[in-house]
Amino acid sequence: MKGKKILAASLGVAIAVQTFQTVFVPVTVEAGVHQESVSVFVDIYTDKAMYGPGDPVEITVKLENRTQRKITALSMQPMHLNEKVGVPVVVPCEVDEFSDGAAKINWTAPDKDFQGYLLEITALTADGTYLDSGSVAVDVSSSWTKFPRYGYVHDFGEYADAQDKIDEMTKYHMNVVEYYDWQYLHHQPLAPEEMLEKGYYEDWSGRKIYVSAIKDYISAAKSANMVSMAYDMIYAGTDTFFEGEENEGHRNWQIHFKEDNDRGNGPFYFTMGSSPSGNGHLYFVNPLNTEWQNHIFSEINKVFAYFDFDGWHGDTVGDWGEMTTSQGEPLGYTEDGEPIHMVLDTYTQFLNAAKSALGDRYLTFNPVGAKGIENANVSNVDALYTEFWPWDHDRYWDGETEDANRYDTYGSLAKEVERSAMESGGKSLTVKAYINYGAMDGYMNTPAVILSNASVLAAGGSKLEIGNGDSILHKEYYPDDKVPMSDQLKARMRNMYDFEVAYENLLRDGQETTSQMVVTEGYVNSSDGQSDTIWTYTRKGNGYQILHMMNLLGTDNQWRDEYKEKAIPEAAENIPVKYYYTDDVNSVYMASPDRNSGSTEALQFEKGEDENGAYVTFEVPSLEYWNMIYMSSEEATELNNANTNMQYKMTFEGEDYYEGNLSEGQADLQPGESIAVAIPEGMKEGEYQLSIVSCGNRQIYYCLLYTSPSPRDRG
């Protein structure tokens, strides 16, 4: 029998197949049952969180082949935004039908520093037929400070499984780790020598902290190119530091509420809880007191002499109004000689002194509630960080309008990320904002977590939320991370962090916010992230104009979602977009953590001009949570399109079988196999017609289409 030719119809509901065979029997399209559309990728991850230029990169690919075709090879095409980087890397990989397997792919990172890449990986059969695609991101950066991705650990018990936790965090590309409450006491973070020799010590609450656990974390983190930051307050000591005649001088370092401060009186302190050692209170001292500075800097350097931490992560407790020294004096004076009564106004001086005292160690700092963030932004800290609370106001609050200028919406988080970058000379802010704070059980709310991430990342920041393996924070006391992510949310967050790395040069590499006019015909949009709209957020930088589309349709713009009530946004499809540009546009691309494994897609576009200016129009095929459209004056480049179309295997339930990729045009077919059909993006589950033409005779069959999950969405 001669080879056959087949011809796919246009991208409509009916799929036309033309052959020269006279007899056909009904056909079933069942992706997820026995067709090649079943995802063969279980997991894809790298061996390190970050790589230096020219470093070797090892990618692990885990496969679960539930198709009727044998996998024989993996092809990997590195991409930087819309550009192919080098030639594909092809490695043999033998995974039989209905079998599991794994492979390693080795790649050498390019020499250019501070670049993000997406490695697009395709599973192939012996004849080169596409089966499935997945991806993983790689950050090539000589320092973590340009693109910080914060994680945390808090379990320092005897069986902490440090290596396993760091391995899991590596999959999220965490390049800096906060060691929360590892310390002995806040004023004496390193435990006494006799306790260290014993192998463990107890913190203020009585938790046993094992020396070996801390060292194991640090060692594992270094192997993964993660930086380890020792957490400690910048201005606090517990009860025993101030008790007795011998510590009278320490009491003189304390700060007191100013007489007219209605927040309290006397010494400023917190009650933490019951303590076996009697250290259940936290008393605060004057950050500008030089004796305190000498003490705490010395104590932190003792930590570095014993543990190989890379730096100090300093913490505060926010703004509590005007304070004085224990003698009723100002805390210090500005360069202009003005008295300082607000603790937040001490931050710049303190942080600069701390940075000088630490030598080559890193310094990060948390101005809680973003109170004093403007002072931290202009200090010598190595990276920016803050913890947000929805009731706090920003620095421009008038002090009277209670609901104004709060940090309670997605837009308010984005705005502070923008301000911090401008004030600091381009540093990227790490945001800590506790989602589902009031939750007691169940899983974290997926749309609340995803939308908060999208708002921060689009503005050029990053989130601290995942750590201690793959736990997630929803409380300020890290050991209370008792509400986990579902498997589905874990998969989405893996995609989100891959996206953050792959597109770091479009997200937080000198971009600035613009005010371009955007029209989304048929959908309500807003430029400031209003509830029940598509948030159209425009930026530019690195030669691209950028449009972020974040989906708030059918849901609100409040990030806190106290009791997990956030509604899933209403998905939108085929969205007509008109974008009014400044610089000329000759190519339009789209990427999303929600589709196509994060890979860039080229969009068709047209240009025009009206009374509002020059514009470009295009159609966005779908919007689930967050799409990023980026436009260039350069002509479009050739993309790696292996995974841009879902492909489904059509199996004839009779004697005759055929194979080949159906597309516009013709393909030679051989007997004895089935037919692989490329299904257009956007097709939903349901019943469709299959039109088969055989020697001029047409027969209509009905087939069922079941969509399958993308890689990592198997939960």
GIZI-V461580 format. One record per backbone hydrogen bond with DSSP energy under -0.5 kcal/mol. CO is the residue of the C=O (numbers start at 0). NH is the residue of the N-H. If there is no record, write none. Layout:
co/nh
CO/NH
CO/NH
//
This chain:
co/nh
3/668
5/666
9/11
13/15
14/690
16/18
16/692
18/694
25/652
27/29
27/650
29/32
29/33
29/34
34/37
39/41
39/63
40/711
42/61
44/59
50/140
51/54
54/108
56/58
56/106
57/46
58/104
59/44
60/102
61/41
61/42
62/100
63/65
64/98
66/97
70/94
71/92
72/123
73/90
74/121
75/77
75/88
76/119
77/84
78/80
78/117
79/82
82/79
83/85
87/89
88/75
90/73
92/94
94/70
95/98
98/64
100/62
102/60
104/58
106/56
106/108
109/53
114/139
116/118
116/137
117/78
117/119
118/120
118/135
119/76
120/133
121/74
122/130
122/131
123/71
123/72
124/127
128/124
131/122
133/120
135/118
137/116
137/139
138/50
138/140
139/113
139/114
142/145
148/174
148/175
149/464
150/177
151/467
152/179
153/155
155/209
156/159
160/164
161/165
162/166
163/167
164/168
165/169
166/170
167/170
168/171
168/173
169/172
174/226
175/150
176/178
176/228
177/152
177/179
178/181
178/230
184/187
187/184
188/183
188/190
191/194
191/195
192/196
193/197
194/198
194/199
195/198
198/210
198/211
200/208
202/205
203/276
206/202
206/208
207/209
208/200
209/213
210/214
211/215
212/216
213/217
214/218
215/219
216/220
217/221
218/222
219/223
220/225
221/224
223/48
223/49
226/176
226/228
227/309
227/310
228/178
228/230
229/312
231/314
234/284
236/282
237/240
238/241
238/242
243/246
244/247
246/250
247/251
249/252
250/253
251/325
252/285
253/325
254/267
255/323
257/260
259/261
260/263
265/256
266/268
267/283
269/271
269/281
274/277
279/271
279/272
280/238
280/282
281/269
282/236
283/254
284/286
285/288
287/289
288/292
289/293
290/294
291/295
292/296
293/297
294/298
295/299
296/300
297/301
298/302
299/303
300/304
301/305
302/305
302/306
306/308
309/361
310/229
311/313
311/363
312/231
313/365
314/233
320/342
321/257
323/255
324/327
328/324
331/339
333/336
337/333
338/340
339/330
339/331
340/322
340/342
341/344
342/345
343/346
345/349
346/350
347/351
348/352
349/353
350/354
351/355
352/356
353/357
355/358
357/360
361/311
362/381
362/382
363/313
364/366
365/315
365/367
366/369
367/370
369/371
369/372
371/374
371/375
372/376
373/377
375/378
382/364
383/429
384/366
385/387
385/431
386/368
387/433
388/391
391/406
393/396
399/401
400/403
402/405
404/393
405/407
407/558
408/412
409/413
410/414
411/415
412/416
413/417
414/418
415/419
416/420
417/421
418/422
419/423
420/424
420/425
421/424
427/383
428/430
428/461
429/385
430/432
430/463
431/387
432/434
433/436
435/438
441/483
443/445
444/448
445/449
446/450
447/451
448/452
449/453
450/454
451/455
452/456
453/457
454/458
455/459
455/460
456/459
461/430
462/464
464/472
466/470
467/469
470/466
472/434
475/477
476/479
477/480
479/481
481/483
483/443
485/489
486/490
487/491
488/492
489/493
490/494
491/495
492/496
493/497
494/498
495/499
496/500
497/501
498/502
500/503
502/505
502/506
503/507
511/539
516/579
518/520
518/577
519/522
520/575
523/533
525/535
529/532
532/534
532/551
533/525
533/535
534/536
534/549
535/537
536/547
537/513
538/545
539/511
540/543
542/632
543/540
544/630
545/538
545/547
546/628
547/536
547/549
548/626
549/534
549/551
551/531
551/554
552/569
554/531
556/409
559/435
560/563
561/437
561/438
568/570
571/622
573/575
574/619
575/520
576/578
576/617
577/518
577/579
578/580
578/615
585/635
586/631
587/602
588/629
589/600
590/627
591/594
591/597
594/597
595/598
600/589
603/618
605/616
607/614
609/612
612/609
613/580
614/607
615/578
616/605
617/576
618/620
619/574
620/573
622/571
624/550
625/593
626/548
626/628
627/590
627/629
628/546
629/588
630/544
631/585
631/586
638/640
639/642
640/643
645/678
647/676
648/650
649/651
649/674
650/27
656/671
656/672
659/661
659/675
660/662
661/677
662/7
662/664
664/7
666/5
668/3
669/658
669/672
674/649
674/676
675/661
676/647
676/678
678/645
679/682
685/704
687/702
688/14
688/690
689/691
689/700
690/16
690/692
691/693
691/698
692/18
693/696
695/697
696/693
698/691
700/689
702/687
703/705
704/685
704/706
709/712
//
